[in-house]
Amino acid sequence: MQELFDSIIAASSTLPEGERIGHSREGRPMTAYRFGRGACRISLIAGCHSDEPVGPRLLRHLVAYFSHLPQDSQILEDYQWWIVPHANPDGEKVNRSWYTDRDERIDLISYLRHVKRELPGDDVEFGFPRDPEDRDARPENQCIAAWWMKAGSVFHLHVSLHGMAFSGGPFFLIEPGWSSRCEELKAKSRRAVEALGYRFHDVDRQGEKGFFRLEKGFSTRPDSKAMTQYFLDRQDEVTASKFRPSSMETICSLGGDPLTLVTEMPLFLLPKVGEVLGPPDPEAERWKNRIEKWKVHLRSEPSEADPVMEEALRQGLVAMPVRDHMQLQWDFIVAGLEQVQR
């Protein structure tokens, strides 16, 4: 599979013409791609959160790679690929000031100065229609859901590629109904992380927002009902009312028994975070306060970047190589494929 990944990454990240399935809230085109004719149907989506650029970059390479394959290629004979490289083109436009598709690593200073993220309840991941009559959902979500319906059958695997800004390492989320059936998937992902020299992000949120810890580096995926309850418990009924089904829940609503997965890859790696199983994690809290201080400083004094960078390096913060980020996302997709075919 390493040779396949190398070929995918060697492909252009410039998208070929795809299927225009709708438009964003600000009128930008929503583009999706279908490849292959196999019995195993796979959905891949990225960019649901506007400040997570590496998943869309991987899917753009993958689309370019598939678009140049001969139609009789085994990967197209065996599988049917439904791909939305970027579910949030408006958010991408807002965040393009701090990254490019050529970056080997994300620049910390640019990120802290310019990053923007939607508020809870206004992100694309948890914005899919509650039912076919839900016309108040974001247009991005409405058109993606309608496109999935065109499959006319169930999906076997759905992977939503996400990222974290700062963490101790990679983190993988699994469909709750599959959590006891994924030992091989977890083993393969564990080996992939260790082969690249990383340690896992680890936290035990005890069901908060739907996150139940399975083992180090693995949790169940979040759930819209649990998200809603989280904000209701905090007397924030306005935010709670905004949550709709996720891409994972929407795929499950189409029937069958799909394995849904979420990747959470960090842009920046933090030493010592996760050594104490939180929350609370004292080291994570120290980093959170430190990073917020840097962000405020850089946005009020944009010319004074050197002290922030010097402190970050001194404290051991490093940017995760984008290629490793994409490698682990692809390895997780492949492990998922192998799991549903067992």
RODO-2510 file (C-alpha; in nm, 4 decimals, decimal comma):
residues 342
     n   res          X          Y          Z
     1     m     0,0000     0,0000     0,0000
     2     q     0,2980     0,2349     0,0451
     3     e     0,3584     0,2312    -0,3287
     4     l    -0,0066     0,3215    -0,3885
     5     f     0,0120     0,6105    -0,1412
     6     d     0,3279     0,7404    -0,3075
     7     s     0,1498     0,7341    -0,6441
     8     i    -0,1518     0,9174    -0,5017
     9     i     0,0632     1,1925    -0,3499
    10     a     0,2638     1,2228    -0,6722
    11     a    -0,0599     1,3082    -0,8542
    12     s    -0,1552     1,6724    -0,8940
    13     s    -0,3594     1,8427    -0,6210
    14     t    -0,5395     2,0410    -0,8920
    15     l    -0,8881     1,9000    -0,9318
    16     p    -1,0207     1,7839    -1,2680
    17     e    -1,3721     1,8818    -1,3670
    18     g    -1,6206     1,7084    -1,1427
    19     e    -1,9919     1,6878    -1,0796
    20     r    -2,1473     2,0173    -0,9721
    21     i    -2,3908     1,9084    -0,7048
    22     g    -2,4926     2,2491    -0,5679
    23     h    -2,3475     2,5632    -0,4158
    24     s    -2,2215     2,6954    -0,0844
    25     r    -2,3909     2,9548     0,1332
    26     e    -2,1953     3,2269    -0,0472
    27     g    -2,2592     3,0793    -0,3911
    28     r    -1,9341     2,8886    -0,4510
    29     p    -1,9728     2,5644    -0,6487
    30     m    -1,9878     2,2346    -0,4620
    31     t    -1,8025     1,9648    -0,6551
    32     a    -1,8091     1,5884    -0,6043
    33     y    -1,6600     1,2868    -0,7814
    34     r    -1,7572     0,9250    -0,8483
    35     f    -1,5126     0,6590    -0,9597
    36     g    -1,5375     0,2843    -1,0068
    37     r    -1,8194     0,0335    -1,0273
    38     g    -1,7389    -0,2225    -0,7596
    39     a    -1,9823    -0,3720    -0,5131
    40     c    -1,8102    -0,2085    -0,2145
    41     r    -1,9281     0,1534    -0,1910
    42     i    -1,7032     0,4063    -0,0118
    43     s    -1,7742     0,7676     0,0854
    44     l    -1,4891     1,0083     0,1597
    45     i    -1,5420     1,3675     0,2705
    46     a    -1,3120     1,6417     0,4027
    47     g    -1,3105     2,0104     0,4869
    48     c    -1,6219     2,0081     0,7040
    49     h    -1,4357     2,2328     0,9469
    50     s    -1,2827     2,5282     0,7694
    51     d    -0,9485     2,5256     0,9555
    52     e    -0,8557     2,1632     0,8721
    53     p    -0,6771     2,1765     0,5342
    54     v    -0,4913     1,8462     0,5083
    55     g    -0,7877     1,6139     0,4512
    56     p    -0,9017     1,8109     0,1442
    57     r    -0,5452     1,8065     0,0144
    58     l    -0,5302     1,4259     0,0361
    59     l    -0,8673     1,3855    -0,1361
    60     r    -0,7642     1,6213    -0,4151
    61     h    -0,4580     1,4075    -0,4815
    62     l    -0,6770     1,0967    -0,4709
    63     v    -0,9288     1,2414    -0,7181
    64     a    -0,6494     1,3414    -0,9569
    65     y    -0,4984     0,9926    -0,9253
    66     f    -0,8292     0,8157    -0,9945
    67     s    -0,9108     1,0433    -1,2874
    68     h    -0,6040     0,9176    -1,4773
    69     l    -0,6426     0,5456    -1,4037
    70     p    -0,7506     0,3039    -1,6778
    71     q    -1,1117     0,1998    -1,6299
    72     d    -1,0102    -0,1637    -1,5840
    73     s    -0,7830    -0,0828    -1,2866
    74     q    -0,8460    -0,3188    -0,9967
    75     i    -0,9142    -0,0389    -0,7489
    76     l    -1,1985     0,0808    -0,9751
    77     e    -1,3222    -0,2700    -1,0517
    78     d    -1,3488    -0,3636    -0,6852
    79     y    -1,4738    -0,0386    -0,5309
    80     q    -1,7089     0,2497    -0,5944
    81     w    -1,5670     0,5768    -0,4631
    82     w    -1,7880     0,8752    -0,3754
    83     i    -1,5649     1,1706    -0,2879
    84     v    -1,6351     1,5264    -0,1699
    85     p    -1,2862     1,6816    -0,1496
    86     h    -1,4036     1,9972     0,0252
    87     a    -1,7423     2,0335     0,1912
    88     n    -1,6861     2,3945     0,2950
    89     p    -1,5505     2,6143     0,0131
    90     d    -1,6502     2,9365     0,1916
    91     g    -1,4485     2,8353     0,4980
    92     e    -1,1575     2,7360     0,2774
    93     k    -1,1538     3,0806     0,1178
    94     v    -1,1436     3,2499     0,4595
    95     n    -0,8497     3,0370     0,5788
    96     r    -0,6350     3,0317     0,2648
    97     s    -0,4214     3,3158     0,4032
    98     w    -0,2244     3,0798     0,6287
    99     y    -0,1591     2,7708     0,4141
   100     t    -0,1044     2,6477     0,0589
   101     d    -0,1229     2,3046    -0,1050
   102     r     0,2576     2,3045    -0,1332
   103     d     0,3373     2,3389     0,2369
   104     e     0,5476     2,0626     0,3880
   105     r     0,4441     2,1850     0,7339
   106     i     0,1971     2,4459     0,8519
   107     d     0,3589     2,7684     0,9703
   108     l     0,2694     2,8292     1,3350
   109     i     0,2845     3,2088     1,3178
   110     s     0,0611     3,2343     1,0098
   111     y    -0,1822     2,9904     1,1649
   112     l    -0,2100     3,1820     1,4933
   113     r    -0,2483     3,5146     1,3165
   114     h    -0,5145     3,4192     1,0650
   115     v    -0,7003     3,0980     1,1528
   116     k    -1,0803     3,1189     1,1656
   117     r    -1,3274     2,8483     1,2644
   118     e    -1,7059     2,8369     1,2669
   119     l    -1,8831     2,8477     1,6014
   120     p    -2,0369     2,5260     1,7391
   121     g    -2,3621     2,4540     1,5606
   122     d    -2,2543     2,6294     1,2423
   123     d    -2,0048     2,3770     1,1082
   124     v    -2,0723     2,1571     0,8094
   125     e    -2,0024     1,8267     0,9872
   126     f    -2,3059     1,8620     1,2134
   127     g    -2,5252     2,0414     0,9633
   128     f    -2,6912     1,7704     0,7530
   129     p    -3,0706     1,7803     0,7033
   130     r    -3,2804     1,6225     0,9767
   131     d    -3,5171     1,4905     0,7098
   132     p    -3,5856     1,5510     0,3368
   133     e    -3,8019     1,8530     0,4248
   134     d    -3,5345     2,0289     0,6321
   135     r    -3,4709     2,3318     0,4099
   136     d    -3,3045     2,5308     0,6868
   137     a    -2,9867     2,3221     0,6740
   138     r    -2,6880     2,4840     0,5065
   139     p    -2,6965     2,4488     0,1266
   140     e    -2,3642     2,2631     0,1357
   141     n    -2,5197     1,9922     0,3505
   142     q    -2,8402     1,9744     0,1515
   143     c    -2,6630     1,9142    -0,1784
   144     i    -2,4189     1,6572    -0,0377
   145     a    -2,7031     1,4620     0,1254
   146     a    -2,9036     1,4702    -0,1981
   147     w    -2,5981     1,3477    -0,3913
   148     w    -2,5494     1,0540    -0,1549
   149     m    -2,9143     0,9622    -0,2078
   150     k    -2,8380     0,9140    -0,5777
   151     a    -2,6373     0,6048    -0,4870
   152     g    -2,9694     0,4237    -0,4566
   153     s    -2,8116     0,1767    -0,2169
   154     v    -2,6153     0,1569     0,1049
   155     f    -2,2568     0,2632     0,1690
   156     h    -2,0194     0,0164     0,3290
   157     l    -1,7570     0,2643     0,4517
   158     h    -1,7649     0,6373     0,5205
   159     v    -1,4564     0,8308     0,6332
   160     s    -1,4696     1,1962     0,7339
   161     l    -1,1198     1,3461     0,7381
   162     h    -1,0704     1,5929     1,0198
   163     g    -0,7833     1,7533     1,2035
   164     m    -0,6896     1,9028     1,5368
   165     a    -0,4843     2,2167     1,5687
   166     f    -0,2772     2,0996     1,8666
   167     s    -0,2541     1,7590     2,0328
   168     g    -0,0164     1,4918     2,1522
   169     g    -0,0593     1,2865     1,8353
   170     p    -0,3020     1,1152     1,5965
   171     f    -0,6512     1,0224     1,7157
   172     f    -0,9024     0,7877     1,5477
   173     l    -1,2809     0,7712     1,5916
   174     i    -1,4972     0,4680     1,5150
   175     e    -1,8697     0,4047     1,4593
   176     p    -2,0083     0,2948     1,7998
   177     g    -2,1795    -0,0139     1,6578
   178     w    -1,8475    -0,1303     1,5146
   179     s    -1,6328    -0,0568     1,8195
   180     s    -1,6112    -0,4249     1,9218
   181     r    -1,5493    -0,5419     1,5637
   182     c    -1,2457    -0,3334     1,4719
   183     e    -0,9530    -0,5010     1,6447
   184     e    -0,7695    -0,5532     1,3166
   185     l    -0,8367    -0,1951     1,2055
   186     k    -0,6997    -0,0632     1,5344
   187     a    -0,3952    -0,2893     1,5116
   188     k    -0,3138    -0,1728     1,1579
   189     s    -0,3582     0,1934     1,2539
   190     r    -0,1456     0,1445     1,5640
   191     r     0,1366    -0,0022     1,3575
   192     a     0,1135     0,2849     1,1071
   193     v     0,1402     0,5475     1,3826
   194     e     0,4304     0,3711     1,5507
   195     a     0,6145     0,3200     1,2188
   196     l     0,6224     0,6968     1,1686
   197     g     0,7436     0,7554     1,5233
   198     y     0,4338     0,9203     1,6704
   199     r     0,2465     0,8601     1,9916
   200     f    -0,1322     0,8690     2,0147
   201     h    -0,3504     1,1465     2,1421
   202     d    -0,5291     1,0029     2,4440
   203     v    -0,8224     1,1347     2,6430
   204     d    -1,1201     0,9889     2,8276
   205     r    -1,4221     1,2141     2,7844
   206     q    -1,6574     0,9509     2,9310
   207     g    -1,9238     0,9932     2,6660
   208     e    -1,9218     1,3736     2,6469
   209     k    -2,0516     1,4689     2,3003
   210     g    -2,0498     1,0973     2,2133
   211     f    -1,6781     1,0330     2,2761
   212     f    -1,6314     0,7025     2,4612
   213     r    -1,2673     0,5979     2,4958
   214     l    -1,2003     0,2547     2,3444
   215     e    -0,8284     0,2400     2,4130
   216     k    -0,5261     0,4656     2,3760
   217     g    -0,5694     0,6646     2,0540
   218     f    -0,9199     0,5390     1,9749
   219     s    -1,2684     0,6587     2,0665
   220     t    -1,6214     0,6309     1,9390
   221     r    -1,7216     0,9078     1,7027
   222     p    -1,9296     1,2063     1,8238
   223     d    -2,3074     1,2095     1,7901
   224     s    -2,5488     1,4968     1,7231
   225     k    -2,7849     1,4009     2,0064
   226     a    -2,4970     1,3933     2,2526
   227     m    -2,3713     1,7247     2,1134
   228     t    -2,7162     1,8763     2,1658
   229     q    -2,7328     1,7441     2,5219
   230     y    -2,3883     1,8857     2,5997
   231     f    -2,5100     2,2388     2,5298
   232     l    -2,8485     2,1845     2,6949
   233     d    -2,6647     2,0809     3,0122
   234     r    -2,4943     2,4206     2,9984
   235     q    -2,8239     2,6061     2,9515
   236     d    -2,7221     2,7061     2,5977
   237     e    -3,0458     2,6198     2,4203
   238     v    -2,9673     2,8407     2,1206
   239     t    -2,6486     2,6502     2,0308
   240     a    -2,8095     2,3149     2,1151
   241     s    -3,0927     2,3819     1,8711
   242     k    -2,8482     2,4288     1,5810
   243     f    -2,7082     2,0752     1,5802
   244     r    -2,8195     1,8489     1,3000
   245     p    -2,7018     1,4987     1,1987
   246     s    -2,3364     1,4516     1,1092
   247     s    -2,2078     1,3089     0,7826
   248     m    -2,1623     0,9792     0,9677
   249     e    -2,5220     0,9712     1,0916
   250     t    -2,6508     1,0699     0,7481
   251     i    -2,4658     0,7838     0,5799
   252     c    -2,6030     0,5450     0,8435
   253     s    -2,9575     0,6696     0,7758
   254     l    -2,9298     0,5383     0,4189
   255     g    -2,9433     0,1827     0,5529
   256     g    -2,7180    -0,1156     0,5898
   257     d    -2,4469    -0,1391     0,8515
   258     p    -2,1823     0,1085     0,7364
   259     l    -1,8534     0,1489     0,9166
   260     t    -1,8073     0,5203     0,9738
   261     l    -1,4675     0,6570     1,0730
   262     v    -1,3186     0,9962     1,1569
   263     t    -0,9516     1,0891     1,1444
   264     e    -0,8203     1,3559     1,3810
   265     m    -0,4657     1,4517     1,2820
   266     p    -0,2805     1,7370     1,4558
   267     l    -0,1255     2,0268     1,2709
   268     f     0,1071     2,0811     1,5675
   269     l     0,2386     1,8220     1,8137
   270     l     0,2602     1,9017     2,1844
   271     p     0,5075     1,7217     2,4120
   272     k     0,3805     1,5580     2,7317
   273     v     0,0125     1,6096     2,6501
   274     g    -0,1738     1,2858     2,7207
   275     e     0,0788     1,1476     2,9679
   276     v    -0,1926     1,2087     3,2263
   277     l    -0,5244     1,0694     3,1043
   278     g    -0,7547     1,3679     3,1171
   279     p    -0,9604     1,5608     3,1384
   280     p    -0,8221     1,7319     3,3266
   281     d    -0,4779     1,7028     3,1726
   282     p    -0,2549     1,9628     3,3434
   283     e    -0,0119     1,9772     3,0522
   284     a    -0,2938     2,0235     2,7990
   285     e    -0,4321     2,3110     3,0064
   286     r    -0,0902     2,4772     3,0239
   287     w    -0,0548     2,4502     2,6450
   288     k    -0,4056     2,5840     2,5893
   289     n    -0,3339     2,8956     2,7954
   290     r     0,0058     2,9441     2,6337
   291     i    -0,1318     2,9168     2,2778
   292     e    -0,4171     3,1551     2,3507
   293     k    -0,1649     3,4069     2,4850
   294     w     0,0398     3,3727     2,1652
   295     k    -0,2663     3,4218     1,9476
   296     v    -0,3717     3,7395     2,1284
   297     h    -0,0157     3,8735     2,1154
   298     l     0,0289     3,8094     1,7426
   299     r    -0,3036     3,9649     1,6510
   300     s    -0,2336     4,2785     1,8530
   301     e     0,1401     4,3000     1,7746
   302     p     0,1738     4,1302     1,4323
   303     s     0,5376     4,2317     1,3843
   304     e     0,6583     4,0558     1,7002
   305     a     0,6633     3,6951     1,5833
   306     d     1,0171     3,5961     1,6814
   307     p     0,9576     3,5717     2,0590
   308     v     0,6548     3,3479     2,0023
   309     m     0,8426     3,1183     1,7675
   310     e     1,1410     3,1024     2,0005
   311     e     0,9194     3,0112     2,2951
   312     a     0,7317     2,7476     2,0914
   313     l     1,0569     2,5811     1,9881
   314     r     1,1960     2,6006     2,3392
   315     q     0,8840     2,4353     2,4788
   316     g     0,9043     2,1552     2,2205
   317     l     0,6112     2,2341     1,9908
   318     v     0,6647     2,1012     1,6381
   319     a     0,4547     2,1050     1,3223
   320     m     0,3546     1,7614     1,1974
   321     p     0,4782     1,7007     0,8398
   322     v     0,1831     1,7251     0,6032
   323     r     0,2920     1,4099     0,4207
   324     d     0,2794     1,2085     0,7454
   325     h    -0,0608     1,3606     0,8179
   326     m    -0,1895     1,2390     0,4788
   327     q    -0,0140     0,9024     0,5129
   328     l    -0,1974     0,8225     0,8361
   329     q    -0,5292     0,9381     0,6935
   330     w    -0,4835     0,7085     0,3940
   331     d    -0,3690     0,4191     0,6132
   332     f    -0,6882     0,4570     0,8186
   333     i    -0,9022     0,4553     0,5033
   334     v    -0,7284     0,1387     0,3821
   335     a    -0,7676    -0,0261     0,7258
   336     g    -1,1382     0,0586     0,7110
   337     l    -1,1695    -0,0958     0,3663
   338     e    -1,0047    -0,4133     0,4842
   339     q    -1,2284    -0,4209     0,7932
   340     v    -1,5583    -0,4030     0,6031
   341     q    -1,4434    -0,6803     0,3725
   342     r    -1,3479    -0,9231     0,6499
***
